[in-house]
């Protein structure tokens, strides 16, 4: 499927008139929403139970190599959760990972071959297929499927993450600034694919469609079609609509498969695209477009930390004390934490994000003490 700008969006308007997508909530309003929605969630689940439908369920889909870092924090997180409201599935690349999570609430799925950058979508959709096979015949339209890195940690208690995700009707994609989008020459302009963070959240309808499309071979040729990574990459040679495309299959496939690519794109003109069930749409198609959609997971990409406009990443980063500033990473790898203070952990808890990455296993607590205990106390307490 290709989204035809010429047909679906005849209105091309000046950048000054475009509405910017993204999250505008502050942490206070987010907390108020979570508290006030708790009773709504309870009533919704009770109504569904009476109608023979189980409660909405959050499927936490972990992508892991040899372990899940800071497993004890995740154990504490899931200990707060009613068993009917979640599943935690893990795709392990290496056998020692399966042994590592044995005996926990996390369930390993059968491992499938994967290749860094060129195909991490196979394990992503393996997780999706296994989750969709959970209790066949027992579904809820408000189910959510959340991809989690093995180096991530929750930034909120389970109840808040549950209420936030269960109340959102759509899917959450965190779209990179537009100079990261991929493009090739097309009929009547450019054909363009939107680049998003790998750590997306799908609603049930999108999860079912994505699983079927991947199994049928949909866009398995994406990397070759868009001639990804054919040029030597430096930050200065990656601009909007230049046909120099960089990125990985997992950063494009789900968005392109579910919504199609953009066609008839004129790099000199701006447009808005309305995407059904795309949280915080419409999507702005413009060389000046910054972060868009719904960014649930903090990831430290130094190049885009100070992107203008809606920028929840800079907002969190600027709230950290010096001891808690993460390493910056590089163009290929995001930044990471090996040290953080109690003050920094509180900043994560008060941020707009539901999840935070990357953490090494058992980081140092800058002000002394046990990281696992302090993180659990600050983040997971209500």
CORSULPE-V648007 format. One record per backbone hydrogen bond with DSSP energy under -0.5 kcal/mol. CO is the residue of the C=O (numbers start at 0). NH is the residue of the N-H. Records with the same first field share a line. If there is no record, write none. Layout:
CO=NH + NH
This chain:
0=260
1=3
2=4 + 262
3=6 + 7 + 8
4=8
9=11
10=12 + 271
13=16
14=17
25=29
26=30
27=31
28=32
29=33
30=34
31=35
32=36
33=37
34=37 + 38
35=39
36=40
37=41
38=42
39=43
40=44
41=45
42=46
43=47
44=48
45=49
46=50
47=52
48=51
56=58 + 143
57=59 + 86
58=60 + 145
59=61 + 88
60=147
61=63 + 90
62=149
63=92
64=93
66=64 + 68
67=70
69=72 + 73
70=74
71=75
72=76
73=77
74=78
75=79
76=79
77=80
81=84
82=85
84=57
86=59 + 88
87=106
88=61
89=91 + 108
90=63
93=96 + 97
94=97 + 98
95=99
96=100
97=101
100=103
104=87
105=107
106=89
114=118
115=117
116=248
118=114
119=123
120=124
121=125
122=126
123=127
124=128
125=129
126=130
127=131
128=132
130=133
132=135
134=137
136=138
139=142
140=203
142=203
143=58 + 145
144=146 + 201
145=60
147=62
148=151
149=68
150=358
152=355
156=160
157=161
158=162
159=163
160=164
161=165
162=166
163=167
164=167
170=172 + 278
171=200
172=174 + 293
173=196
174=291
176=179
177=180
181=192
183=190
185=188
188=185
189=191 + 264
190=183
191=261
192=181
194=175
197=199
199=146
200=171
201=144
202=206
203=207
204=208
205=209
206=210
207=211
208=212
209=213
210=214
211=215
212=217
213=216
216=219
218=221
220=224
221=225
222=227
223=226
226=229
233=236
234=237
236=238
238=241
242=244
244=228
247=250
248=251 + 252
250=195
251=255
252=256
253=257
254=258
255=259
260=2
261=191
262=4
264=189 + 266
265=268
269=12
270=284
272=274 + 282
273=275
274=277
276=170 + 278
277=280
279=21 + 292
282=272 + 284
283=285
284=270
285=288
288=177
291=174
293=295
295=353 + 354
297=356
298=300
299=301 + 334
300=303
301=304
303=306
309=290
310=314
311=315
312=316
313=317
314=318
315=318
316=319
320=323
321=324
327=301
332=329
335=326
336=359
337=363
339=365
340=344
341=345
342=346
343=347
344=348
345=349
347=350
353=154 + 155
354=297
355=152
357=336
359=362
363=339 + 365
364=367
368=370
369=373
370=374
371=375
372=376
373=377
374=378 + 379
375=379
376=380
